[in-house]
Amino acid sequence: MENSGSLEQALQEGNILRQLNALIVAHLRHHNLSQACLVASDVASATMTPLNVEVSPTRLLELVAKGLAAENNGSLRGVSSSVLLPTSYGSVTNPRTASIDFSATHVKGSSKTLPKHESKQLSEHKSVVRCARFSSDGMFFATGGADTSIKLFEVPKVKQMLSGDTQARPLIRSFYDHAEPINDLDFHARSTILVSSAKDNCIKFFDFSKTTAKRAFKVFQDTHNVRSVSFHPSGEFLLAGTDHAVPHLYDVNTYQCFLPSTFPDSGVNGAINQVRYSSTGSVYVTASKDGSIRLFDGVSAKCVRSISSAHGKSEVTSAVFTRDQRFVLSSGKDSTVKLWEIASGRMVKEYLGAKRLKLRSQAIFNDTEEFVISIDEGNNEVVTWDARTAEKVAKWPSNHNGVPRWVEHSPVESVFVTCGTTDRSVRFWKESV
């Protein structure tokens, strides 16, 4: 019996080891930097694991995040365990389509048509609405204003209101704790934590599970104006882009700030407009005022690629990854949107026909990555291109009194929000019935 038990244990451990090897290979295979693909091949060969093993490339990261949460008693240090939501929160639904191969040549005329959308004003800040962000599961979105306030909306309640339910109240929280205008927002992937950055050099953490909480439970005091923030998918680290040319990486639990070990020379206006992690956290990107796009290894924090003059002599206002981490979509004040291949650093697509010269507006993908969306300052319109053909396929009046400053799309469904400047309003967009 004892030998039988030992054999069963050995078989179980062997099965776990095979699963672990498969997860490592899948993770490395989709890590498009630092010779990771070669390492994946070496690991696969050494462990007799199929190189093309059918495992989600994000699965290893998800399991590590859950393990760290369990090790910390299910919570961030300083946050009660009641903050963690049931498994439904943060559980991202599967994308409606598979990742698109943008490197292939697509002929104009074969473009897809984006269904017409309509918008509804939800709320107003007391000044310019400067930013917005959806949670990873699409259940919430938050907006930040020049009035220093943060507003949190619940998407199902927004839909109820749009369906005629006069009792629905989509604005569920308001936070007031910054001394200067809000620059950016992000949601923790697994906990009810909303993080904000502002011109007061502060990064603040809010627990939106507590209905009476108006102020932050944790504050990081940076040395510069914090222009942008992005949570690592595990929630254990937070990336910050500031007026400093170098991205700041914070350990959420220890408050430690890490800087890249190597960093290329930057121009006079090297402030970072936006920072964003890739879907697995294996790489992150910065969009800078000096016109550069820089890519960093998510583990070593080493700058592994720098694309200088990405938008000519204009500053880069935004940069986001495709879901498969192979490409970065950027926007600049030269009125262009560009798609860059990470492995080579070459531009593979250019989206033209929308004027952007003054506002720090962005270009984003819709939830399926079939379309690129941005703002046309000249005509006060929301503009959409087919992501593969780069052909403009739709343009709609923004319905804002004045050009919107920000557009943000849900990661899981065909809805997005725009943030007003002159009219200070938040508008919610959905497909027309």
Disulfide bonds with the S-S distance in Angstrom:
none
